[in-house]
Amino acid sequence: MKKWFHSPLFWTGTAVFVIVIVCAASLLYYSVRCINHFVVLDENVTAAWAQVDNQYQRRADLINNLVNTVKGYASHEKETLEDVTKARQQAAQYNLNAQDLSNPEALKNFEQAQQSLTGALSRMLLVVEQYPDLKANQNFLSLQSQLEGTENRIAVARADYIQAVFALNSGLRQFPAGWIARQFGGIQTKASFAASQEAVQVPTVQF
């Protein structure tokens, strides 16, 4: 027994076993850290998207009130008002959740719907120029001010989302951390907005 204990083969085998255990534990620890890191990045994207969605929803609510106010002064501008209402309804159909963010086509459709609403809204605000009484209405002025503030917040929220997606996607392209997160953590890349100034242009009215 003692001879076996003092055998070089025994200690060589023991050393190899210990090395294998240490390497396996280190690999497991590294993998867990990688996955946890990317889970945080993924949650940052989800949180950033929630802010984008909230601001677009706030804009939709303001637009509804704005249309009703304009209708009281310019009811015969039926086509313009209907275009805004229709665009608002279509935009509301694209309600993306966190799972949809991995689908570039879904985000593209969402952005196109929001851009269509922005275009319809801008056309309605141009029509307002023909109605001095409406332009002087305090309710309209308040809604206009809130709308411009919301558009600015949308631009900020979009920028934060783009940054969060960049951090996640660029990390997922790295090896081996990104590969581990994709294969064992189920973390997927997320779609991002096109960096288009037109897409976030704030509709304005010159008084």
C-alpha positions in Angstrom: 0.0 0.0 0.0 2.8 2.4 0.9 4.7 1.5 -2.2 1.6 2.4 -4.3 1.2 5.6 -2.4 4.7 6.6 -3.1 4.5 5.6 -6.7 5.3 8.4 -9.3 2.4 7.1 -11.3 0.0 7.7 -8.4 1.1 11.3 -8.0 1.1 11.9 -11.7 -2.4 10.6 -12.0 -3.5 12.7 -9.0 -1.9 15.8 -10.4 -3.7 15.3 -13.7 -7.0 14.7 -11.9 -6.6 17.9 -9.9 -5.7 19.9 -13.0 -8.7 18.6 -14.8 -11.0 19.5 -11.9 -9.5 23.0 -11.6 -9.8 23.6 -15.3 -13.4 22.3 -15.4 -14.3 24.5 -12.4 -12.6 27.5 -13.9 -14.4 27.0 -17.2 -17.8 26.6 -15.4 -17.1 29.8 -13.4 -16.1 31.7 -16.5 -19.2 30.5 -18.4 -21.5 31.4 -15.6 -20.0 34.9 -15.5 -20.3 35.3 -19.2 -23.9 34.3 -19.2 -24.8 36.5 -16.3 -23.0 39.5 -17.9 -25.0 39.1 -21.1 -28.2 38.6 -19.2 -27.6 42.1 -17.8 -27.0 43.5 -21.3 -30.1 41.8 -22.5 -32.2 43.2 -19.7 -30.7 46.7 -20.5 -32.1 46.4 -24.0 -35.5 45.4 -22.7 -35.5 48.3 -20.3 -34.4 50.7 -23.0 -37.2 49.4 -25.3 -39.8 49.9 -22.6 -38.9 53.6 -22.5 -39.2 53.8 -26.3 -42.5 52.1 -26.2 -43.8 54.3 -23.3 -42.8 57.5 -25.1 -44.5 56.4 -28.3 -47.6 55.5 -26.4 -47.6 58.9 -24.7 -47.4 60.5 -28.1 -50.3 58.4 -29.4 -52.4 59.6 -26.4 -51.5 63.2 -27.0 -52.2 62.9 -30.7 -55.7 61.6 -29.9 -56.4 64.7 -27.8 -54.8 66.9 -30.4 -57.0 65.6 -33.2 -60.1 66.2 -31.0 -59.0 69.8 -30.4 -58.3 70.5 -34.0 -61.6 68.9 -35.0 -63.5 71.5 -32.9 -62.0 74.3 -35.1 -61.5 72.6 -38.4 -64.1 69.8 -38.7 -64.2 70.2 -42.5 -60.6 69.1 -42.7 -62.0 65.6 -42.6 -59.5 63.8 -44.8 -56.5 65.2 -42.9 -57.9 64.3 -39.5 -58.9 60.8 -40.7 -55.4 60.2 -42.0 -54.0 61.0 -38.6 -56.5 58.8 -36.8 -55.9 55.9 -39.3 -52.1 56.2 -38.9 -52.5 56.2 -35.2 -54.6 53.1 -35.2 -52.1 51.3 -37.5 -49.2 52.3 -35.3 -51.0 50.9 -32.3 -51.2 47.5 -34.0 -47.4 47.1 -33.8 -46.9 46.5 -30.1 -43.6 44.8 -29.8 -42.5 42.9 -26.7 -39.0 41.8 -25.6 -39.2 38.6 -27.7 -40.0 40.6 -30.9 -36.9 42.6 -30.6 -34.9 39.7 -32.1 -36.9 40.0 -35.3 -35.5 42.8 -37.5 -38.6 42.7 -39.7 -40.9 43.3 -36.7 -39.0 46.4 -35.6 -38.9 47.6 -39.2 -42.7 47.4 -39.5 -43.0 49.2 -36.1 -40.7 52.0 -37.3 -42.5 52.4 -40.6 -45.8 52.6 -38.8 -44.5 55.3 -36.5 -43.0 57.2 -39.4 -46.3 57.1 -41.2 -48.0 58.6 -38.1 -45.3 61.3 -37.9 -46.0 62.2 -41.5 -49.7 62.4 -41.0 -49.3 64.4 -37.9 -47.0 66.9 -39.6 -49.5 67.4 -42.4 -52.2 68.1 -39.8 -50.1 70.6 -38.1 -49.5 72.4 -41.4 -53.3 72.7 -41.8 -53.5 74.3 -38.4 -51.6 77.3 -39.9 -54.9 78.3 -41.6 -56.8 78.6 -38.3 -55.6 81.6 -36.2 -58.2 80.9 -33.5 -57.0 77.3 -33.1 -53.4 78.4 -32.9 -54.3 80.7 -30.1 -56.3 78.1 -28.2 -54.7 77.4 -24.9 -55.5 73.7 -24.9 -54.0 73.3 -28.3 -50.9 75.3 -27.3 -50.5 73.0 -24.2 -50.9 69.9 -26.3 -48.4 71.2 -28.9 -45.8 71.9 -26.2 -46.3 68.4 -24.7 -46.0 66.8 -28.1 -42.8 68.5 -28.8 -41.4 67.5 -25.4 -42.5 63.9 -26.1 -40.9 63.9 -29.5 -37.6 64.9 -27.9 -38.0 62.2 -25.3 -38.6 59.7 -28.0 -35.3 60.7 -29.7 -33.5 60.3 -26.4 -35.1 56.9 -25.7 -34.3 55.7 -29.2 -30.7 56.7 -28.8 -30.5 54.9 -25.4 -32.0 51.8 -27.1 -29.6 51.9 -30.0 -26.7 52.1 -27.5 -28.0 49.2 -25.4 -28.4 47.0 -28.5 -24.9 47.9 -29.7 -23.4 46.8 -26.4 -25.3 43.5 -26.5 -24.8 42.7 -30.2 -21.1 43.7 -30.3 -20.5 41.5 -27.2 -22.3 38.5 -28.7 -19.9 38.7 -31.7 -16.9 38.2 -29.4 -15.3 34.8 -28.8 -15.6 32.9 -26.6 -17.8 35.0 -24.3 -20.4 35.8 -26.9 -20.4 32.2 -28.2 -21.0 30.9 -24.6 -23.8 33.3 -24.1 -25.5 32.3 -27.3 -25.1 28.6 -27.0 -25.7 28.1 -23.3 -27.5 31.2 -22.2 -29.9 31.5 -25.1 -29.1 35.2 -25.5 -29.9 36.5 -29.0 -28.9 39.6 -30.9 -31.5 42.4 -31.0 -32.7 44.5 -33.9 -32.0 48.2 -33.8 -33.4 51.4 -35.4 -31.8 52.8 -38.5 -29.9 56.0 -37.5 -32.2 58.2 -39.6 -32.7 61.8 -38.6 -36.0 61.9 -40.5 -37.3 59.1 -38.4 -37.0 61.2 -35.2 -37.7 64.6 -36.6 -39.9 66.6 -34.3 -43.1 68.0 -35.9 -43.3 71.7 -35.3 -45.7 74.5 -36.0 -44.4 78.0 -36.5 -46.6 80.5 -34.7 
